[in-house]
């Protein structure tokens, strides 16, 4: 019996088979997992170009420098982690999809996507020189400029504005155990405030209606009694 299903999600991922590539220099390498459920781990490589053409569970890039990653497929977890890297370009090609990209302790990381539906969220922490570019003609560019609170985590994501989608970035905060942004949390609290106000108004109105109904009934009962006495 496989006991991995009883583990928390992050431990289940860690217990999966892992295929490691490390200490390569100046090579062009195909990132190919032995099986789609395999985690790909790339560590301490320099001046290399990597091609991901087939499915894998997840990709972790750790301590790499001056490397290029071309992603032309999706991942079972939808996740790529970039840790302690420098001068790295991540190209999401035509068939590539990354739901969540995390960049931690890294410098000069550029993410290039052809379309806005090829990624959902990019989290950065302790990282400088991160830039996200979407499109080839008249591309949308979002440099993640951190002027204050470098200890904070930041989120690059799509935000709907009417019929348009805008690429923006916000500070990440925790609402319980769940990450969100200051703006989203403020919007959620404003919705809750309006809903509470609406419910309070409805409650007051229902009380008024009840009192009015009781008064009307008392008046009717009084009229009936008077008519009987006549």
C-alpha positions, 0 to 999 in steps of 0.5 A: 500500500502506498502511504504517500497519500496520507502525507501533506501535499508538499511531503507527497511531492518531496517523496516522488522520484527525483531526476537530478542534473547538476554541475553542467557547464556550457551544454544544451540539455533536454530536461526529460523526466523518466516518468511524468510523476518525476520531479526534475532538479537542476542544480549548480549549472552554468551557461547552459540551455535547457529544453523541457518538451515533455511532462514532469511533476515539477521543476526546481532550479537551484544555484544556476547561473547564466542559464536559459530554460525553454518550457514547451509543455505543462507540469503536473503540479504547474510549478517551477521553483527558482532558488538562489539563481543569477542571470536566468531567462525562462521562456514559456514557449507555445505549448508551455504553461506554468501556473505558479512560479516562485523566485527566491534569493535570486538576481536578474531573472527574466520571464518571457511568455507569448500569451497571458494565459500561460502563467497565473502567479509569480511569487518573488522573495529576496530577489532583485532584477525580476522582469516579466514580459508577455507578447512579442509585438508591443509586449507588456513589461512588468519589472518587479521593483522593490523599493521598500520592505525587501523581506516581503514576498511579492506577487506578479499576477493578472488583474481584471479591469473591465474587459481588460487584463492588466499585469501587476504586482502586489505585496503578499500577506497571509490571511490565515494560512492562505497567501493573498495581496493587500488589495485583494484582502481590502476588497474582500473586507469591503465586500464583507462590510457592505454585506454586513450593512445590507444584512443589518438594514434588512433585519431592521426593515423586517423588525419594522414590518413585524411591528407594523403588522402587529399594530394593524392586527391590533387595530383590526381586533379593536374595530371588530370588538366595537362592531360586536358591541354595537 
